[in-house]
């Protein structure tokens, strides 16, 4: 049989780390083929080789039965291969149309010509339902719309092989449904889809076959219809994964964080409208809502990343309204931010430096303004082992070169190990595999059992219901529900999230 794509015995090493070890991949024309694996299993590395971003050390690639040599993304584009990366490759200051045609512009007498490009892009938008405003700036559109721009970039280049790297990691449930429908439409047209993911339920919904990688090695390729989610999880992790979140009853204690009448706005828009709630020790308070309803701005205001115009913040009885980020951290705040690359890490620093970003200046790690690098390395090695952070060179690895999931583990490790009373965790499992998600949920529950207060923000409604003790729902900048998780049901929460239902006299206090 001639495959649309065949990768034979692909091996790639980064120093002492073998990211791909004699991997074989066979993809049929017109199928949706999932590549499943833990964080650091080698999924993105394999696809980066296929797309020409990095060279393989060993192995061969065949397209339609013919051997090809892909040294750059331009080579891949000429072979009809396009890729939507986990972290989008867009110029935020450019318009949508400029990003789509970047690199393949039509130039007439030294000037850019947009007429033909605009016509072709509008035809693609209409054909695939990828609605986006062509003259909008990238920085002004939603994450879901930015992903549509990435897809339009591939289609504009007439790609027949479409690679999606963790495409649903930053999407709302509604956007995920739309993307799945779009991928199925591509497949019906005969385009070949490769989906890199760790989300087992999405593989069951959309994929025809699945290749499983574990620690750089290919484990198996299976027909998705023939295997259960549990069987796929076992192949991916190498052990049984517990999907049920179990937590013992826990009595709540004192108020740790009190948010009172908080309002966040810009000259054009009010993001958070007079919001009040409390988080107590010994509880996990889940904040649910469709993306874009004020959760991001609320958390940024609480943590100090954004100014707010009205309201007060009280932490363990202390007014922290006007405190700096460092002062809040030293009092006992810990924060896993929504955007790990922008707010959580310094990408061009090594891993050990990132693991002490909040406390490098303390006596443990410095003396007379000189860093104690041996102490920092010892500290980072403990965290790397405890949280299973996988990287090329251990503590010396440049964070930019780590997988997104392992970047997330590094932030979690740093925040949980520092002395704190409150953990604010925003999308804590975004981009993580089932084994890592299981571990992080255990870590959050351990925090609760130790009497810490946990404020968890998630777009995953199942995660909110499974992990939380109490749930707040935001809609259009307001808290519209405050319910105990044990009394909640997914349909009712959905109505709150859509704004079709609202609790009377809700003040966000403890139920």
N, C-alpha and C positions, 0 to 999 in steps of 0.2 A: 504493500500500500504506500502511495506517495502522500506524505503529510504536507500541510501548508507550511508548518514550521517544524523543524527537527533540530534539536541541540544534542550533540553526542559527546559524552565524557567531558563535560565542562568543569574545569578546575580553576579556582581563583584563590590566591593567598594574599593576605595582608600581613606582612611580617610573620609572626608565629601562628596567626589565626588563619585557618582554612575556611573561607566563607562558603565556597562550593567545592565539593569533593566528588569528582567523577559523576556529575549529575547528567541524567538523560531526560529530555522532555520531548514529547511528540504531541502536536496539536493538529487536529483535523480542520479542514476548511469549513467555515460557517458555524463552528461550535463556540460555546462559551466555556472556556477552560479555566478553572480556578487553580491557583497555586496557594496552598495552605501551609502555614508553618508558624512556629513561635516567633517572637521577636528575636532577631539575630539568627534565624534559621538559614538565611541566604536567599530569600525570595527576591528582595529588591536588587541584590547583587546580580542574580541570574538575569533579571530583566534589564538591568543597566548594561550588561554585556550585549544582550540582544539589541538594545537601542543605541549601542555605540558610545556610551558614556565612559565605560572602562573596558580595557582589553582582558580577555581570558588568558590565563597562563597556559592552559591546555584545552584541547577540544575543538570541535568543528560545528558550524551552523549551516543548515540547508533550508532554502526557501523554495517550495514547489519542487523538491527533489534535486535542486541545483545548489552546489556549495557556494557560499557567499562569504565575503570578508567585510565585516562591518567595523570600521575604525572610528567613525564619528556619527553623531546624530543625523548629519546631512546624508551619509551613506544609507542610514536606516530609512530616512524620508524617501530617498530615491527608490528604495525597495518596497515602499508602501507601508512602512511601519511608523506608527505614531504612538505617543505615550503621554498620559496624564499622570503627573508625579504627585506623590503624597503631599508635598509642600509645593504649591503651584509656582510655576516659572513665569511670572507676569511682572510687567513694569507698572508699578502702582500709579505713577504720575502720567502714564499714557492713557489714551482712550481705548475702549474695547476694540474698535476696528484696527487701530495701530498695532495692538498686541496680536491680533489674529494674523495679520499679514507680515509681521516682523520677520525679516530674513528672506521673504519671497515677494517683495514689493514690486509693483508695476511702476516703472519710471518713464516719464515722457519729457524729453528735452531737459533732463536734470531735475524735474519736479515730480513729486509723488502723484500718481493718478489713482484716484479712489473709485471711479465710476464702475469699472468692471468688477472690482473686488466687492463693492457694496452690493451690486446686483447678485453676485454669486453667494455672498454670505446671507443675504436676505432669503434667497431660495433655500439654503440649508436650514435656516431658522424655521421657515415655514414647513419644510419637509419633515423635520425631526422634532418640532415643537420646542426648540431651544431658545425661548424668548429672552432677549437681552437687548438693552439700548446701546446701539453701536457707538454713539457719541458720548456716552457716560465715561467718567474716569474710573479706572479699576478700583481705586481706593474708596470710591463712593458706592460701590455695589456690594451685595451680600456675598458670603462665601459660596453659597449655592450657585449664584450667578457667575462668580469667578470660575467655578468648575465648568459651567456651560461654555465659557470663553475658551477654556483649555480643550474641550471637546471640539468646538468649532475650529480651533487651530488645526487639529488633526484632519477634520473633514475637508477643510479648505485646501489641504495639501494632498487630497485624494487618497488618504490612507485606507488600506484594506485590512491591515492588522492593527488592532487597537488595544493598547496595554493600559490598564487602569490599576494604579498602585494605591491601595487602601482608599478607594474613592469615597467611601461613606463615612470616614472617620470624623469629618467636620460637618456632616449634613443632618438636617432635622428628619424625623420619620417621614414627613410628607415628601421631602426632597429625595429621600432614599427610594421611595416607591416610584417616583418619576424617573430616577436614574435606572432602576431595574427595568422599567418599561422601555426606556430608550435603548438599553443594551439588548433586550430581546428583539427590538425592532431592527437593530443593526445585524443581529444574527440571522433573522429571516431574510434579509437582503443579501446574505452570503458573506458579510464581513466576519472576520475571525477575531474573537475577543479573548484576551487573557486578563483575568481578574486576580490580582494579588490581594489576599485578604486573610483575616483570622476569624471573621464572623461566620460561624457555622450555619446559622439560620439563613443568612443571605445566600450562602452557597447552595443550600437546599432549594431556595426560591428560584435561583437564576441559572446555575451552572449545569452543564451536561456531564462533564468529567472533571476530576480533581486530582492533581498531583500533590502529594504531601512531602514536605521537606522537614528534616529534623537535624539540627546542628550541622548543616551543610550537606547532608546526604539525602538522596532521594529514598523515601520509604516505600511508596507505592503510587500507582495511578489507578483510580477506581471510577466506576460509573456512579454518579451521585445518587441516582434513584435506588441503587442497591445497598447503600450503607446508611446507618443512622447517624444522628448528630453525635451521640456518645462514642460510636465506633471511630468517627473522624477525629474526635478529640483525643481518644486513646492513641491513635496513630501519630497525631501531631505532638503530643506531650510525652508519650511513652509510658503513661500511667493512667489510671482512672481519674477523671476529673469530676469533682463534686459541683453540680450546678446549683444545688439548693444552698442558700445562705442561712446558716443556723446561728442564732444568737440567744443567749440566756436572758431572762427578764432582768431588767436593771432599773433601780430606783434613781430618779434624777435628783440632782443636788441644787447648788446655788446658781444664780444667774451669772453667766460668764460674760456674755456680750448682750448689751441692750441697745437696739437701734430705735431712735425716737424721731418720728416725723421727718424722715430723710427725703430730701428732694434734690434731684440731679438734673440739670438742664443746660442747654446751650442757647445762644440767641435764637436759634431756629426751632428748637424742639425740647420738650420735657421728657426725659428718659425714665425717671423714677419720681413718683408722685406721692409725697407725704407718707412714706412707708415706715411702719413700726413693727418690731418683733423682738423676741429674745431667744437666745440659745443658752441651754443649761448644761451644767456638767453632767456627764454620764448619759448623754443622748446624742443621737445622730439626727440632725434636722436636715431634711432633704428639701431643696428648692427646685421646683419643677416649672416648666413653661416652654412654650415654643420659642426657638431662638429669635432674638430681636425684640423681646418684650421687657427689657430692662435689667435682666439678670447680670449681664456683663458690667453695665454701668454701676449697678448696686454694689457688686463685689469690689470693683475698682475704687469706689468711694470709701468703702469700709477699710480697705487695705492701704489706702493712700496713693493709689496710682492715678486718681482723678479727683479734682476738687468737687465739693458739693455746696449747694447754695443755701440750704436750710437744713435744720435738724441737728441732733447730737448723738454721739457715740459714747457709751459707758462700758468699760472693761473691768470686771471684778470690783465695781463700785468707784472706779477712777474715770474721770472725764478725759477721754482721749481724742476728743473732737478735733483739736488742733495739733495733735502730735505728729511727728515725722514718721516715715516708714520704719526707720531704725529704732526709734523710741518704742513703737508698737511691738516690734520684734523682740526687743529686750524685755518688755513687760510680759511677753508670752504668746504673741501671735505666731502662727505658722501658716504658710500659704502655698498651695499648689496652684499656679495660675492657669488660666484658660489657654493662653498662647505660650507654650513652653519655650519656643525659640525666641520670642520677642521679650518676654518678661521673666522667664524662669532660668535662663542659662546665658552664659557668654560663650558663644559657639566657637570662637577661636582660642579659648583657654582650654587647658587640659582638664581631664575629669577630676583629678584631685583638687584643683583650684576651684572648680564649680561646687564641689562638695563642702567647701568651707566659706562660700561667698558671704554668708550672714555672720560668721563669727571668726573670721581670719584675724581680726584685730585683738582678740581676747588673749589673755596671758598663756592659755594652753598652746596657742599656735604662733605667738610672736613675743619677742623680748627686745626692748630698746629699738623698736621699729624694724627689727629683722625677723623675717618669717622663719619658723622652725620647720623646714621642709621634711625632716625625718618624721616629725609628729604628724604633719599633714598627710604624708604618704601612709603611715601606719593607720591613721584614722580612716582614710579612704579605702584601704584594703579591707578593713572590717566591714564597711558598708557595702562594698562590691560583693563580698561573700554572702552577707546576710540577705541582700536584696537581689542576688543573682543578676548583677549588671554585667552584660556581656560586651566586650570591646576588644579591639585589636591589641592594644598595648597596656591593658589594665589602667592603673592610675595616670599613666602618661598619655593616654589616648586623647587626641583633640576631639572635643565633643561634637563638632560639626560632622565628623566621620562616623559617628555612632548612628544606629538605627533609631527611628522616632520612638519606638517602644522603650528602648534602653535609655534614651534621653529622659523619658517620662519616669522611669524607675529611679534615675539619678536624683531628680527633683524630689520624688517621694522620700527617698532615703535621707536626703539632706534635711527635709522639713520635719520628718518624724523623729529623727535622732536628737534634734536640738531641744532644749528645755522649753516647754510651751504648755499653755492651758487650753488654747483654742486652735483647732486645725480647720482652715478653710480650704476645701478641696474642690476645685472647679474642673469638671470633666476628668476625674482622676484616672479613669481607665481608657480614655480615648487613645486609640491606636495600639491597644494591648491585646495579646492573645488570651485564650480562655484560662490557661494555667496562670498567667500573670494577673488576670482579673480576679481569679479565685484568691490569690495571695493578697492582693490589695484590699479586697473586701474583708479578709481576715484581719489585716492591719488596721483598717478603720474600726472594726468591731473591737479589736484589742484596745484601741484608743478609748473607745466608749467604756470598756470594762475597767480601764485605769482611772476613770472619772474625768477624762478630758471631754471638752465640748467639741463636736464636729459639725461644721456647716458644709454640706455637700451639695454642689450644683451639678445637675446632669440633664442632658437632653434625652437620655435613655430612661423611659418611663418604667421599664422592668427593673432597672438598677435602683431607681428611686424607691419603688415599692418593696424591693427585696432587702435593701440595706437600711433604710430610714426607720426611725422610731416615730417621727412626726414629719408631716409634709406641708410645706407652704407652696402655693401655686401663684405665679405671677402672670398677669395679663395686662398689656398696655401700661406697664410701669406701676401697677398696683398689686397688692396682695389680695387675691380674690378668694382664697381658701386656706384654712389652717386645720388639718385633720390628722388624727392618729393613723399611722400606716396600717395597723391591724383592722381599722374600720373602713379603709379606702378600697375602692375597686377601680379598675382601669378605665371603665367607661365613664364613670363620674369624673375622674381626674381629667379625662379627655375633654369633657364638656367645660370644666373650669378653664383648661388651657386655651380652648377656642373662644372663651368669653361668653358662652351660651348659658352659663350658670355662675352664681356668685353667692358666697355665704353672707348672711345678714350679720351686721355688727361684728365683722371679723377684725381683730386688732393684732393678730399674729402672736399673741401670748401663748402660754402653755395650755394645752387642752387637757 
